[in-house]
Amino acid sequence: MLKKKQSNGYYHCESSIVIGEKNGGEPDDAELVRLSKRLVENAVLKAVQQYLEETQNKNKPGEGSSVKTEAADRNGNDNENNRK
């Protein structure tokens, strides 16, 4: 800022660094197809994983409230024991 302003009113620029490239153009059709295929594949994989998790959780015996009551019985925290 010690140098004289330029004729357009801006300060003198000693140097500049360009980071990355500007991609001003629209993506081409091949790139759009590739991106859309990847999005669909990711969505399908996620849906299949979620389906498998849900079906595996339903098929496991002893899941849910029965596990909690068994644990409570072992720890002596059963409601009937607390009433006595």
C-alpha positions, 0 to 999 in steps of 0.5 A: 500500500506504499506504492501509488494507486493505479489509474483505475483506483486500485492499489498496486498488485505485486503478485497474485496466486491462483488456487484451483481452476475455475470451471465456468462451463456446464458439465458435459452429458457424459459427466452428468450420466456418470454422476447420476449413476453414482447417486443411484448406486449409492441410494440403492446400496443404502436401501439394501443395507437398511433392509438387511439391518431391519430384517436381521433385527426382526429375526434375532430371538430374544430381542426387545423387552424380554432381554430387559426383563431378564437383565432386571431379574438377574440384577434383582431390580424386578418390580415384584422383588421391590414390592416385597 
